[in-house]
Amino acid sequence: MTTLSQPHSTFLMVNGLRLHCFDWGNAGAPANQRELALGVLRQQADGRWSWKLDPAYIQQRVQHGPPRRPVLWPALERLPCPTLVVWDMESDVLSEAQARRMVEVLSQGELVAVPGM
């Protein structure tokens, strides 16, 4: 894992956002921008930022661009059955905002937040 000092921390946040916007298009509102950046960055206990991603994966993305990904939100909208979204409150993979959005999009979604899973 690469960990950088505070001046580089801002650099990582900005470039984490750029990496994610490259994948997903325009980030939109500032709250969305932070959410996107947190998808690829992790803040350490001392306040510094580091990549969550494998450096080889980042290099591959820089050289070849992002992989094609299907838009899955419409698929969630069409689920007719009750769906339980279990979210680890300390997850660095699924954010609270993403989990809440999933529940909002699902026709019969329910969120369960579990601490320290």
N, C-alpha and C positions, 0 to 999 in steps of 0.2 A: 504494500500500500504506500502510495506517495503522500506525504504530508508536508505542507508548505507553511511558511510564516504568514502573518496577517496581511502584508501588502499583496502577497500572492493569493491570499484568500479571496479577495475581491475579483482578481483575475479568474480564479476557478469558478466563482459564482456566475460571472458574466459568460464564460465559455461553456459552462455546464448548460446554461440557458440556450446559448447558440446551438449546442449539440442537439438538445432536445427540440428546438424549433426547426432545425434541419430535418428532423424526423417527422414532426407533427404539424409543420406549417406555422402560421402566425400564432404567437403566444397570447395575444390579446391583452387583457387587463393586467395591471401589475400583480394582483393576487395570483393570477394564473401563471405569470412569469416565475414567481417565486416557487409555486407548486411544481412547475416543470423543472426548474433548476434542482429542486430537492429530490427529483427522480433520479438524478445522476450524481449528486453530491451528498456528503454526510458531514455534519459539523461535529468535530471532536470535543471532548470535555473541556479542553483548554481554549475553545473558540475558533481554532483553525479549521479549515475545510479540506476535505480529501475526496478523491474520486471513489465512488462505490464500484465502479466498473473495472474490469481487468484491462490493464494497459494495452494488451494485444488486441482486445476488442475495440478500444478507442482508435488504435492505429489502423485497424481494418476499416473502420467507419470513415476515417479521414481519407484513406486511399480509394475506397470503393463506394462510399455513400451509404445511406441507411438501407436496411432491408425493407422490402415491401411488406406492409402490414395491413391487414383488412380492418375496416372500420367496424368495430364490434358493438357499439352502443345500440344501433338498431336491432341487433340480435337479442340484446337484453330486454329491449322494449317488448319484443314478441313472445317472451317466455310467459306461458299462461299459468304456470304453477307457482305456489308459494316458494320463495327462495330466501334462504338464510345466508346472510353475508357475515362471516366470522372474521373480525379484524383484530389483529394483535396491536394494542395501543402503542407498542414500542417498535412496530415494523418499520424497516427502512425500504421496504418493497412496495407496500400499499399504504398510501397516506390516508389520513382521516377524511380529507376532502374527496378523494377518489372513492373511498368506501361509501361515504354519504351520497355521492352522485350515483353510484351503482344502485343504492336502495331507492333513490328518487326515480330512476329510469325504469326499474323493475315494476311490473304491474302489481305484484304482491311481495315486495321486498321487505325484509326486516334486518336490521343491523344489530349484531351483538359485539360489543367491544370487550376484549379480554386483556387484562393487564398482564404483562410479563410472560406471554405464552412461549 
